[in-house]
Amino acid sequence: MKKNVVVFVIAVVLVLAVAWAAFGQAGGGGGRGGFGMNREAQQKAIAALQEQVAKLKAFIEQAPSMQGRNFQDMSEEERTKMREEMTKRRDEQQKIMTAIDQQVNALKGGRQLATEHLQMMTPLKDALASAQKENAKETAGMLQKLIAERQKQFDDKMAAMGYTPDQVERMMQPRQRPQ
């Protein structure tokens, strides 16, 4: 139960952080809220996010209780049923969290996700360069595998948001600021 409460608190903090960022940056980007999306799309994403958080809250409140029973005192059939129920609940909770993550990503927009990705990858690439310089082949191989996995996750996330590889490539380029 405590784990569910922690997940709920994290989700609420995420929602608040995104909402705070949305309202804090609402003036930038030429009427696009600084997110690469119009106000209507932002409002829809926030509404969908609120809906998912409400689902998560209801889900947590509906958690079955053991009613003072010890798992060890249950019959094998009861334990099996409890495990199946917990697995279903975990899967449902994961679906809700995935939907929340998708809405947060939509609010962040592609450019911010690309920037975060580059920031996350820089230390990994630096460590890879160091391992290659030191001829640590096993370490370099593990780092290359980790970098490839993270890159694939990022590419999949961007594709799910509707970005083409060309669009992602442009987002990864540093922005030229007028002087």
C-alpha positions in Angstrom: 0.0 0.0 0.0 2.8 2.4 0.9 4.3 1.8 -2.6 1.0 2.9 -4.2 0.9 6.0 -2.1 4.5 6.9 -3.2 3.6 6.4 -6.8 0.5 8.6 -6.4 2.6 11.3 -4.7 5.1 11.1 -7.5 2.4 11.4 -10.1 0.9 14.4 -8.4 4.2 16.1 -8.1 4.8 15.4 -11.8 1.5 16.9 -12.7 2.1 20.0 -10.6 5.6 20.5 -12.1 4.3 20.3 -15.6 1.4 22.6 -14.9 3.8 25.1 -13.2 6.1 25.0 -16.2 3.2 25.4 -18.6 1.9 28.5 -16.8 5.4 29.8 -16.1 6.3 29.7 -19.8 3.0 30.6 -21.3 4.3 33.9 -22.7 7.1 32.5 -24.9 7.2 31.0 -28.3 4.9 33.4 -30.2 1.6 32.3 -28.7 2.6 28.7 -28.6 3.3 28.6 -24.9 7.0 27.8 -25.4 6.1 24.1 -25.8 5.7 23.8 -29.5 1.9 23.3 -29.1 -1.0 25.7 -29.0 -2.9 26.6 -25.9 -5.8 24.3 -26.8 -3.5 21.3 -27.2 -1.9 22.2 -23.9 -5.3 22.3 -22.2 -6.3 19.0 -23.7 -3.1 17.4 -22.5 -3.5 18.8 -19.0 -7.1 17.6 -18.9 -6.0 14.1 -20.0 -3.3 14.2 -17.4 -5.8 15.2 -14.7 -8.1 12.4 -15.8 -5.2 9.8 -15.5 -4.2 11.1 -12.1 -7.9 10.8 -11.0 -7.9 7.2 -12.3 -4.7 6.5 -10.4 -6.1 8.0 -7.2 -9.3 5.9 -7.5 -7.2 2.8 -8.3 -5.1 3.3 -5.1 -8.2 3.9 -3.0 -9.7 0.7 -4.2 -6.7 -1.4 -3.2 -7.8 -4.7 -1.6 -6.8 -5.1 2.0 -5.6 -8.2 3.6 -8.0 -7.5 6.5 -5.5 -8.5 9.1 -4.7 -11.8 7.3 -1.1 -13.0 6.9 -0.1 -14.2 3.5 1.6 -17.2 5.1 -1.7 -18.2 6.8 -3.6 -18.4 3.5 -4.2 -21.6 1.6 -2.2 -22.2 -1.6 -5.3 -21.4 -3.6 -5.9 -18.1 -1.8 -2.2 -17.1 -2.3 -2.4 -17.9 -6.0 -5.6 -15.8 -6.3 -3.9 -13.0 -4.4 -0.9 -13.1 -6.7 -3.0 -13.0 -9.8 -5.0 -10.1 -8.5 -1.8 -8.2 -7.5 -0.4 -8.9 -11.0 -3.5 -7.5 -12.6 -3.4 -4.4 -10.4 0.3 -3.8 -11.1 -0.4 -4.1 -14.9 -3.3 -1.7 -14.6 -1.3 0.7 -12.6 1.5 0.5 -15.2 -1.0 1.4 -17.9 -2.1 4.5 -16.0 1.5 5.5 -15.3 2.3 5.1 -19.0 -0.6 7.3 -20.0 0.6 9.9 -17.5 4.1 9.8 -18.9 2.8 10.2 -22.4 0.8 13.3 -21.5 3.8 14.8 -19.6 5.9 14.2 -22.7 3.3 15.8 -24.9 3.4 18.9 -22.7 7.2 19.0 -22.7 7.3 18.8 -26.4 9.9 17.3 -28.7 12.6 20.0 -28.3 12.6 19.7 -24.5 12.7 15.9 -24.6 15.6 16.1 -27.1 17.5 18.5 -24.8 16.9 16.2 -21.8 18.0 13.2 -23.9 21.2 14.9 -24.9 22.0 15.9 -21.3 21.4 12.4 -20.2 23.6 10.9 -22.9 26.6 13.2 -22.5 28.0 11.6 -19.4 27.5 8.1 -20.9 29.3 9.1 -24.1 32.1 10.7 -22.0 32.5 7.5 -20.0 32.5 5.5 -23.3 35.3 7.7 -24.7 37.3 7.3 -21.5 36.8 3.5 -21.6 37.9 3.4 -25.2 41.0 5.6 -24.4 41.9 3.3 -21.6 41.4 0.3 -23.8 38.7 -1.1 -21.5 37.0 -3.1 -24.1 34.5 -4.9 -21.8 33.4 -1.6 -20.2 33.3 0.1 -23.5 31.0 -2.6 -24.9 28.7 -2.4 -21.9 28.5 1.4 -22.3 27.8 1.1 -26.0 25.0 -1.3 -25.3 23.5 1.0 -22.7 23.8 4.0 -25.0 22.1 2.1 -27.8 19.2 1.0 -25.5 18.7 4.5 -24.3 18.8 5.9 -27.8 16.2 3.3 -29.0 13.9 4.2 -26.0 14.2 7.9 -27.0 13.6 7.1 -30.7 10.5 5.0 -29.8 9.1 7.7 -27.6 9.5 10.4 -30.2 8.0 8.1 -32.9 5.0 7.4 -30.6 4.6 11.2 -30.3 4.5 11.4 -34.1 7.9 12.9 -34.8 9.8 11.7 -37.9 13.5 10.9 -37.7 14.2 14.1 -39.7 12.3 16.2 -37.2 14.1 14.6 -34.3 17.4 15.2 -36.0 16.6 18.9 -36.3 15.5 19.1 -32.7 18.9 17.6 -31.6 20.7 20.5 -33.3 21.6 23.4 -31.0 19.3 26.4 -31.4 20.7 29.5 -33.0 19.7 32.5 -30.8 19.5 36.0 -32.4 22.1 38.4 -31.0 
